[in-house]
Amino acid sequence: MIRLANVIVAHADKNASEGVLARLSHNGYHAMHASTREQVMQLARFEHPDLILVGDVGEDAVALGAALKQEPGLADIPIVLLVETVSAAVAEKAYASGLDDTVSWKYDDVELLSRLRPLVRLATMHAELRHRAFAAQPFGLAARERAGVPEGARPNILVVGHDRDGVGAVLGSAADVVTSANLYDAESLLEQRNFDAAVVTTDGDIEGYLAFTSQVRNNPRLFNLPMVVLVDKGVSPADIYRRGASRVLSRPMDSGILRASVLSMVRRQQLRWSIRGALFDSLSDKTRDPLTGVYSRAFLDKYLGERLEIAKTHDRHLAVVFFYIPNIEGVRSHFGDDAAEHLAQQLGQWITGLLRAEDLTALYAANQFCVVLPDTPTVEAEVVMHRIAGVLAYTDFAVREVYQPIKVWVQVACTDAKSDDTLEALLARVQAKLD
């Protein structure tokens, strides 16, 4: 059975963790139970976990999580403290010990999965970094296989709203805080500079704030931005998570929980940026298509062949999308080779810019781009595919020495890896859908 991720739930009492195990399994995760440190280590060696939830296994759970972080084979795996009730003391201790989050097994499915899903994608980013580095070796490149949080980087945090709770004062000692009471101005600030997190302090009519979180989450440049939303007691967290919140906190605000929540997500965001930068190590003149600047067909074949075998061996999702732009040739015939090449180069940049860092773009054939989305179900890949196609189709491209806007036609196709696929069969299937 294809799985979204492998998750170890460590708790001495299996009955206490059965609910979490069942809920994770029901939502497509391969959930495994461990009752001791030794069992966690054994499962980690053979099951390649993407996430570890650490509860009571007869020793201090935070100390165990911190110790697991020091294991060479587990250093890149997000580790989350699993408790009955989240308190400020526990959350701050977990953050200080390097754990990635603190969650309660009492959370409903929407909150639990909303909290875990970004951590699973972080594990995918770590894995993608290793896979690209390995695929780059035959091309003579020594790309980084690991990346960590940069030391001494003071975070930038945007506080949105009138901040009657004093969020800026709570976070000011640990971060550079910018406050914007106006939602329009806040969105402009997010577009103009890089923030590591945003805290939305709702006030009065909540709908405007939720529209803001939805707008940010749907922005291709900002969709990974951590957003903590502070709401009045009694407001349903589930609705706010569905609108894009990373974390929902209810008033009265607990400053310790706020601080631990925001700073743990800041650390995660800074790690994302670090991994994103390291991923470009594998994109050089030896692996790059000289025309478009994306990965070459030779690198794609090497990389995708290995990714396919991993997906088949570990029962993981692997989606492949094609974008074909036939009227590049029309631009060539009307305006010349330079115009067509400039347009193709822009298209490669746009497609890459509209994807997550862990998704790979390559030139498959003339005027045809291939995108690989690891650990991504087809239904999600199709959403990404149509979103990108829509953006490209409705964009006026400015091309060198062409004194009119250029529109493009976009044809798309998507497929996912099958258990009996070869590289040739996988690519032929998506090509057939395009034709």
C-alpha positions in Angstrom: 0.0 0.0 0.0 1.3 3.4 -0.9 2.1 5.5 2.1 2.4 9.3 2.7 5.1 8.8 5.3 6.6 6.4 7.9 5.9 7.5 11.5 7.2 6.0 14.7 5.0 6.5 17.8 7.1 5.8 20.9 5.1 5.2 24.0 5.4 2.5 26.7 1.6 2.0 26.8 0.4 0.8 23.5 -3.2 1.3 24.6 -2.5 5.0 25.2 -1.0 5.4 21.8 -3.5 3.3 19.8 -5.7 6.2 19.0 -2.8 8.1 17.4 -1.6 5.1 15.6 -5.1 4.4 14.2 -5.7 8.0 13.1 -2.3 8.2 11.4 -2.9 4.9 9.6 -6.4 6.0 8.5 -4.9 9.1 6.9 -2.4 7.3 4.8 0.6 7.2 7.1 2.5 4.0 7.9 2.4 4.2 11.7 4.6 2.0 13.9 4.6 1.5 17.6 7.7 1.4 19.8 7.7 1.1 23.6 11.4 1.6 24.3 14.4 3.5 23.1 15.9 0.3 21.7 12.7 -0.4 19.7 12.8 3.1 18.3 16.4 2.6 17.1 15.6 -0.8 15.6 12.6 0.5 13.7 14.6 3.5 12.5 17.3 1.3 11.0 14.9 -0.8 9.0 11.8 1.4 8.3 13.4 4.7 7.3 11.0 6.9 9.3 10.1 10.4 8.2 8.8 11.5 11.7 9.1 10.2 15.3 6.6 11.1 18.0 8.2 10.6 21.4 5.9 10.0 24.4 6.4 8.3 27.8 8.7 5.3 27.3 9.8 5.0 31.0 12.4 7.9 30.7 12.3 11.6 30.2 10.7 12.0 26.8 12.4 15.3 26.0 15.8 13.9 26.9 15.1 10.9 24.8 14.1 13.1 21.9 17.2 15.1 22.3 19.3 12.0 22.4 17.7 10.6 19.2 18.6 13.9 17.5 22.2 13.2 18.2 22.1 9.8 16.5 23.8 10.1 13.1 21.1 8.1 11.3 18.3 10.2 12.9 19.8 13.7 12.9 17.6 14.8 9.9 14.4 13.2 11.1 11.9 15.6 12.8 11.1 14.6 16.3 7.9 15.7 18.1 7.1 15.5 21.8 3.7 13.7 22.3 1.9 14.6 25.5 -1.6 14.6 27.0 -1.6 18.3 27.7 0.7 20.9 26.2 2.0 23.3 28.9 4.4 26.3 28.5 7.1 24.6 30.6 7.0 21.4 28.5 6.8 23.2 25.1 9.7 25.5 26.0 11.8 22.6 27.3 11.2 20.7 24.1 12.1 23.7 22.0 15.3 24.3 24.0 16.3 20.7 23.6 16.1 20.8 19.8 12.8 19.0 19.3 10.6 20.1 16.4 7.2 20.5 18.1 5.0 19.5 21.0 1.6 18.0 20.3 -1.2 16.5 22.3 -2.8 13.2 21.4 -6.1 14.8 22.2 -6.0 17.0 19.2 -8.6 16.3 16.5 -7.5 15.0 13.1 -7.4 18.5 11.5 -5.1 20.0 14.1 -2.9 16.9 14.5 -2.3 16.5 10.8 -1.9 20.2 10.1 0.9 20.2 12.7 2.6 17.0 11.4 2.3 17.6 7.7 4.9 20.4 7.4 7.4 18.2 9.4 6.9 15.3 7.0 7.6 17.7 4.1 10.8 18.8 5.9 11.9 15.1 6.0 11.2 14.9 2.3 13.4 18.0 1.7 16.2 16.3 3.7 15.8 13.1 1.6 15.7 15.1 -1.6 19.0 16.8 -0.8 20.7 13.4 -0.4 19.1 12.0 -3.6 20.2 14.9 -5.7 23.7 14.8 -4.3 23.9 11.1 -5.1 22.6 11.7 -8.7 25.1 14.5 -9.2 28.1 12.3 -8.4 28.4 10.7 -11.9 28.6 14.2 -13.3 31.6 15.0 -11.2 29.8 17.1 -8.7 30.3 16.9 -4.9 27.0 18.4 -3.7 26.1 18.8 -0.1 24.1 15.9 1.4 23.1 17.7 4.6 22.2 21.2 5.7 21.5 22.7 9.1 20.1 25.8 10.7 22.6 28.7 10.4 24.0 29.8 13.7 23.4 33.3 15.0 20.7 34.1 12.5 18.3 36.5 14.3 14.8 35.8 13.0 12.5 38.3 11.4 8.8 38.0 12.6 5.8 40.0 11.3 3.0 40.6 13.8 -0.3 41.3 11.9 -3.1 43.1 13.6 -3.4 45.6 16.5 -1.5 43.3 18.9 -3.6 43.9 21.9 -2.0 40.7 23.4 1.5 42.1 23.4 3.0 39.5 21.0 5.7 41.9 19.9 6.9 42.4 23.5 7.0 38.6 24.2 9.0 37.9 21.0 11.1 41.1 20.9 14.0 39.7 23.0 14.5 36.8 20.6 13.7 38.3 17.2 13.4 41.4 15.1 9.7 42.1 15.2 7.8 44.3 12.6 4.1 45.1 13.4 1.4 46.0 10.8 -2.1 46.7 11.9 -3.3 46.9 8.3 -3.8 43.6 6.4 -3.0 45.2 3.1 0.2 46.7 4.4 1.1 43.3 6.0 0.7 41.5 2.7 2.9 44.1 1.0 5.6 43.7 3.7 5.6 39.9 3.1 6.1 40.5 -0.6 8.9 42.9 -0.1 11.1 41.1 2.4 11.8 37.7 3.9 10.1 36.9 7.2 10.7 33.7 9.1 7.2 33.6 10.6 4.0 35.7 11.0 1.8 36.0 14.0 -1.8 37.1 13.1 -3.6 38.6 16.1 -7.3 38.6 15.2 -9.6 41.4 16.5 -13.3 41.9 15.8 -14.4 40.4 12.6 -12.3 37.3 12.1 -13.1 36.8 8.4 -10.8 39.4 7.2 -7.9 37.8 9.0 -8.8 34.4 7.7 -8.9 35.8 4.1 -5.4 37.1 4.8 -4.1 33.7 5.9 -5.7 32.1 2.8 -4.2 34.7 0.5 -0.7 34.1 2.0 -1.0 30.3 1.9 -2.0 30.4 -1.8 0.8 32.8 -2.7 3.5 30.7 -4.6 6.3 32.6 -2.8 4.8 32.5 0.7 3.0 29.1 0.9 5.6 27.7 3.3 5.5 30.7 5.6 4.7 29.6 9.2 1.7 31.5 10.5 0.5 31.5 14.1 -3.1 32.8 14.5 -4.3 34.1 17.8 -8.1 33.9 18.3 -10.7 34.5 21.0 -11.6 31.5 23.1 -14.4 29.5 21.6 -13.4 30.0 17.9 -13.0 26.6 16.1 -9.4 25.9 15.4 -10.3 23.5 12.6 -11.7 26.2 10.4 -8.6 28.3 10.9 -6.3 25.4 10.1 -8.2 24.9 6.9 -7.6 28.5 5.9 -3.9 28.1 6.1 -2.8 28.6 9.7 0.3 26.7 10.9 -0.7 27.0 14.6 -3.8 28.3 16.3 -3.6 29.6 19.8 -6.6 30.7 21.9 -6.8 33.7 24.3 -5.9 34.3 27.0 -2.4 34.0 25.5 0.2 31.9 27.3 3.4 33.7 26.5 5.5 30.6 27.0 3.5 28.5 24.5 3.5 31.4 22.1 7.3 31.8 22.3 8.0 28.1 21.9 5.5 27.7 19.1 6.8 30.7 17.0 10.5 30.0 17.6 10.3 26.3 16.8 8.6 27.2 13.5 11.2 29.9 12.9 13.9 27.3 13.3 12.1 25.1 10.9 11.8 27.8 8.3 15.4 28.8 8.6 16.3 25.1 8.0 14.1 25.1 4.9 16.0 28.0 3.5 19.3 26.3 4.3 18.2 23.1 2.5 16.8 25.1 -0.4 20.2 26.7 -0.9 22.0 23.4 -0.6 19.8 21.8 -3.3 21.3 24.2 -5.8 24.7 22.5 -5.3 23.6 19.8 -7.7 22.6 22.3 -10.4 25.8 23.4 -12.3 27.0 23.6 -15.8 27.5 19.8 -15.8 23.9 19.1 -14.9 22.1 22.1 -16.3 20.4 22.5 -19.6 22.3 25.5 -21.1 19.2 26.9 -22.8 16.7 27.0 -20.0 18.8 26.8 -16.9 16.9 23.9 -15.4 18.2 20.4 -15.0 19.3 18.6 -18.1 17.7 15.5 -19.6 20.8 13.4 -18.7 20.5 14.4 -15.0 16.7 13.8 -15.1 17.2 10.2 -16.3 19.8 9.5 -13.6 17.9 11.1 -10.8 14.4 9.9 -11.7 15.6 6.3 -12.3 16.9 6.3 -8.7 13.9 8.1 -7.3 11.6 5.5 -9.0 13.4 2.6 -7.4 13.1 4.1 -4.0 9.4 4.8 -4.5 8.8 1.2 -5.5 11.0 -0.3 -2.7 9.5 1.9 0.1 5.9 2.2 -1.3 6.1 5.9 -1.6 4.2 8.4 -3.9 6.1 9.8 -6.8 4.4 12.1 -9.3 5.7 13.2 -12.7 4.2 16.2 -14.6 4.9 17.4 -18.1 4.4 20.9 -19.3 4.5 21.3 -23.1 4.5 24.8 -24.7 4.0 24.3 -28.4 3.8 27.9 -29.5 7.5 28.5 -28.6 8.0 27.5 -32.2 5.6 30.1 -33.4 7.6 32.7 -31.5 10.7 31.3 -33.2 9.3 31.6 -36.7 8.0 35.2 -36.1 10.7 36.7 -34.0 13.8 34.5 -34.3 15.8 32.0 -32.2 16.9 34.5 -29.6 13.3 35.4 -28.7 12.3 31.7 -28.6 15.2 30.9 -26.4 14.6 33.8 -24.0 10.9 32.7 -23.7 12.0 29.1 -22.9 14.4 30.3 -20.3 11.7 32.4 -18.6 9.3 29.4 -18.6 11.9 27.3 -16.9 12.4 30.0 -14.3 8.6 30.4 -13.7 7.9 26.7 -13.4 10.7 26.3 -10.9 9.6 29.3 -9.0 6.1 28.1 -8.6 7.2 24.8 -7.1 8.4 23.7 -3.7 12.1 23.5 -3.2 12.0 19.7 -3.1 10.4 19.4 -6.5 12.7 19.1 -9.5 12.3 20.7 -12.9 14.2 19.5 -16.0 14.0 20.0 -19.8 12.7 16.7 -21.1 12.5 17.6 -24.8 12.2 20.7 -27.0 9.7 23.0 -25.5 8.7 20.4 -22.9 9.5 20.5 -19.2 9.3 17.6 -16.7 8.6 18.1 -13.1 9.2 15.4 -10.4 7.2 15.8 -7.2 8.5 13.3 -4.5 6.2 11.9 -1.9 3.2 13.6 -3.6 -0.1 11.9 -4.4 -1.4 12.4 -7.9 -4.4 14.4 -6.7 -2.0 16.9 -5.1 0.3 16.9 -8.1 -2.6 17.7 -10.4 -3.6 20.7 -8.3 0.0 22.0 -8.6 0.0 21.2 -12.4 -3.2 23.1 -13.1 -2.2 26.0 -10.9 1.1 26.5 -12.7 -0.5 26.0 -16.1 -3.0 28.7 -15.3 -0.3 31.1 -14.1 1.7 30.6 -17.3 -1.3 30.9 -19.6 -2.4 34.2 -18.1 1.0 35.8 -17.9 2.2 38.3 -20.5 5.9 37.5 -21.1 8.3 40.2 -22.1 10.8 38.8 -24.6 14.0 40.5 -25.8 13.6 42.6 -28.9 9.9 41.7 -29.1 7.8 44.8 -28.6 4.6 43.1 -27.6 3.5 40.8 -24.8 3.8 37.1 -25.5 1.2 34.6 -24.4 1.9 30.9 -24.2 -0.2 27.8 -24.8 0.3 25.2 -22.1 -0.5 21.4 -22.5 -0.1 19.3 -19.3 -0.1 15.7 -18.2 0.5 13.9 -14.9 1.0 10.4 -13.7 2.3 8.5 -10.7 4.8 5.7 -10.3 3.5 2.1 -10.4 5.0 -0.8 -8.6 6.1 -2.5 -11.9 7.3 0.7 -13.6 10.6 1.1 -15.4 11.9 4.6 -16.1 11.0 4.2 -19.7 7.4 3.0 -18.9 6.8 5.9 -16.5 7.9 8.5 -18.9 6.1 6.9 -21.8 2.9 6.9 -19.8 2.9 10.6 -19.0 4.0 11.3 -22.6 1.0 9.4 -23.9 -1.3 11.4 -21.7 0.2 14.6 -23.2 -0.3 13.4 -26.7 
